[in-house]
Amino acid sequence: MVEKEIDIENLKAISNGDQAFFVEILKLYLERTSQDLEELQKAFNQKDYGTIQFIAHRMRSAAVPLGIKNLLIHLKKMELDLKGGKINYVDEDIARILDLARKALMEVSEELNSTSVQDELKLE
């Protein structure tokens, strides 16, 4: 069994049965994180470490409701490293963050396309 990046049960608990809220969080994560990944890659290509740090912080905030622990760990590490002026491992950190975030985006997309979510959306 492949371990999931997102903790959908955490989001369900936060949503407290509010399907519209649940779906909205998924959609917002999909949109915001897709944009963040583009901006992160651009900032990395430009070696703009201040922007990388800012985007890492913003991505952490978005990942919390989905319980994306691996991504949260790597984002926090990179954010703290950059805050302390440590740029030695940015290449590795960015690569890992991009990989984890893309996996999470795929899982969020799958969740949004799942039968149960689609059935709920038809009822609204």
Secondary structure, DSSP 8 states (H G I E B T S, - for coil): ----SS-HHHHHHHHTT-HHHHHHHHHHHHHHHHHHHHHHHHHHHTT-HHHHHHHHHHHHHHHTTTT-HHHHHHHHHHHHHHHTT--TTHHHHHHHHHHHHHHHHHHHHHHHTSHHHHHHHHH-
